[in-house]
Amino acid sequence: MALTKTQINYLENKLDRAVGEKIDAFRKQIGEGQNTDKTLVDEIVAGNIKLLPKSELIKKLKEKTSNNSYYYNTSLYVNEMVSEEDKERVEKEVRNRENKVNDFREKLYKAKQNALDSIVLDGVDVETALAELDKIK
C-alpha cells in the first residue's frame, strides 16, 4: 500500500517526537545542559572542589582593579576562584557530556531515517520501526 504525502509527514513528525524525547531523557540522565560555571558551583557546594586561598583571591581582585580602573564594579567569576586544574577538569567533563549527546543524537537521526525508509519503502509497520530507535544506546 502506497502512503500519501500527508501520511509520510505524520510518520516523520511522530519519529521526530520520539527522537526528541529520547534525546531529552539522555540529556537528563548524563546531566548535560549544565555549563562549566554551574558545574563548578555544584562541585564547590558538594565539597569536591576547594576555592583558592584568600590571599590568591585578593591578589586577583587587586589585579583587576588596577588593570580595569574604568569599571566600578570589580568581581571574580566562578572559574577564577578555583584552581586551573579543577577548571580544566570540569571543562573537559562538560565537553565530554556534550559530545556524548551529539553522538547519541546522530545515531538516533540515522535510525529515524532508516525507520522512515523501512516504513515508506518496505511497508514495515510503525511499531517495528519505532522499536529500532529503542535499540540505540
N, C-alpha and C positions, 0 to 999 in steps of 0.2 A: 504494500500500500504506500503510495507516494504521499509525502507530507506537504502541506501548504506552507507558504512563507510565514503566515501567522503562527502556525504550529511550531515551526522551526525557531522563530523568535521567542516564543514562550519557553520552549525547551532550553534555549540558550540563556534566557533570563533565570530560569529555575536552576540551571547549573551554576550560573554566576552567583546566585544567592547561596547555594551550598558551598561553593568555594570560599566566598566571603565569610561565612560562618566558621568554616574550618580554620581559616587564617586568623580570625579574631580569637578563637579558642586557643590556638597555638601560641599567639602573642601573649595572652594572659598566662598561659602555662609556663612560659620561659621568662616572663617579666619584661618583655620588650615594650618599648614606648616610653621608658624612663630615660631621660637624658643623663649625661655624665654628672651634672650638678645634683640632680635628685638622687641618683645612686650614691654619690659621695655623702650626702646628708644622711641617707638611710644607714650607710656603713658607719658614720660617725655616731649616730644615735645608738646603733647596735653595739658600739664599742669595738668594732673591728678595725677602725682607723682612728688614730690619735691626731689631734691638732698639733701644729707646730708649737714649739715653746713660745712663751710670751715675749721673750727678747727678740726672736725672729719676726714675730708678728709686728712688734713695734718698729723694728728696722724697716720692714716692708711699708708700713704706713708712713714713716718719715721719708722714705724714698719717693713715695707717691706724692706727698705734699710738696716736696722740694722740686720734683720734676714737673708737676702739673699745678702750678700756682694759679692758673687761670680758673680751675674748677674749685668751687667752695665746698662741695660735698665729696670728701675722700672716703672711700670704703674699700674693703677687700672682698673679692669674690671667694666662693667656697673653694674653688680649685687652687687658690693662692694660700689657703690656710692649712693645707695638708702637704705632706712630703711629695716630692716629684715621683718617687717610686709608686706610692699609693695612687696618685693621679693617673699615671701611665697604666697601672694595672686595671683600674676601673674603666678607663677609656677603652682598653683592649676588650674587657668584658662586654661593654656596651656595643662595640663594633661586632664582636662575635655573635651577640644576640641578633643584631640587625642582619648579619649575613645568614644566620640560620633561618630567619623569617623569609628573607629574599629567596633562598634556595627552596624552601618549602612552597612558597608562592609559585615559583617557576614550575616545580613538579606538578602542583595542582592545576595550573593553567594548561600544561601539556596533557594531563589526564582528562581535563574537562574537554579539550579539543578532540581527544581520542574518543571520549564518550559520545560527544555530539556527532562525530563522524560515524560511529558504530550505530547510533540511533537512526540517523538520516540515511546512511548508505547501506547498512547491513540489516536494518529493521530490528535491531535489538531493543528490548523493552527498556523503559526509563529506569526502573528499579535496578536492573542489572548494570546499566551504565553508571548509576549513582554509586553502586557498590564498588566500582573501580576507584572512585575518589576516596573511599574508606581505606583502601589498601595503601595509600600514600602515607608514609611516616616521616 
